[in-house]
Amino acid sequence: MFLVSTRQMLIDAQKNNYAVPAFNIHNLETIQTVIDAANEMKSPVILAATPGTVKFAGSEYLKEIIRIGAKLSNVPVAFHLDHHEKFDEIKASIDLGCKSVMIDASKHSFNDNIKLVREVVDYAHRYDVTVEAELGKLVGQEDDLIVREGASELTDPAMAREFVQKTGIDSLAVAIGTAHGLYKSEPKLDYDRLSEIRKVVDVPLVLHGASGVPKQSVKKCIELGICKVNIATELKIPYANAIKEYFIENPDANDPRKYFIPAKEAMKKIVIDKILMCQSNNRG
Ligand code: 13P
C-alpha cells in the first residue's frame, strides 16, 4: 500500500466506533515493530514522530523508512507529526511529503492558539495534509513539552466548538484527565466532558497520554467518540527493559542484530494489545 493521510482512517473510525492507534516511533526497529504488528492484526496504524524524534532520526529518513514499510504492508499506514509547535518545522516536513501533522499551540492563549493553527491549516490543506490541534493542556512530559501539576487545563466544550469552527482543523486533541507519561494513581477521566465535546464538535477526537490508562477507560472513551489513541511511554518501557535484561544475561554482547530482537518482541506484544484495545483489528 501507499503511505496515506490520517483523514480517511479517522473518518472511518468515527463512523464505525473504533479508534486508530497512533504509536510514537523512534528508529528503524520501532517502525518495523509497529508495522509488523499492524499487518498481523490487519489494523490501520499511525506512526507518530515528535520534534525530538525528527531531530534524532531526520524527517527524510523517517518518512522514507515508513514509506517503505507502507509499501510492504497490506494495511493503511500513516506518518504523523506529533506535538509540533513550530510552523517552519511543520512546513519543512510537509514539503518533504508528510501528509498528517499536529500543531500544538495549546500553551498559547485561546486566540493565539486559533491564529497559529489557522495558519498551519491554510498551508497544510493546500497540499491535502490533515491537521490535528489541541485545546486544553495535559499534565506530564512529552519530549521537551512539560506541563506541571496544577497547570493542566481540561477542554471546555463551547470553546472546542468555536476552536474547530475558526481553525478548520481535521481532528481535535482533547484534555479530559489523561497525562503524558505514567500515572501515580489511576487517572480520573471526565467522561461527561468528553460527551459534551462530542455533541458540539463534528471532527474526529484524539486521546493523548493513553499509556497507563486502564483498557476499560480507553474503551469507554472510544464509545464516547475518541477516534485516535496516542501511545508512547508504554512502548518505550518494554523495549528498553528487554535490552537491559539482554545485557544482564549477555554482558559481553555487542551485536545490535541480536540485542534488538528481544526489544522488538517485547514492544510488539504491547502494540498488539493496544490494537485490540482500540478495536482497530480487521479494519485495515
Ligand atoms: P503517553 O506517553 O502517555 O502514552 O502519551 C503519548 C502521547 O500522547 C503522544 O502524543
Residues whose N, C-alpha, C, O or C-beta is under 5 A from the ligand:
A	BS01	13P	D82 A179 H180 G181 H208 G209 A210 S211 N230 I231 A232 T233 E234
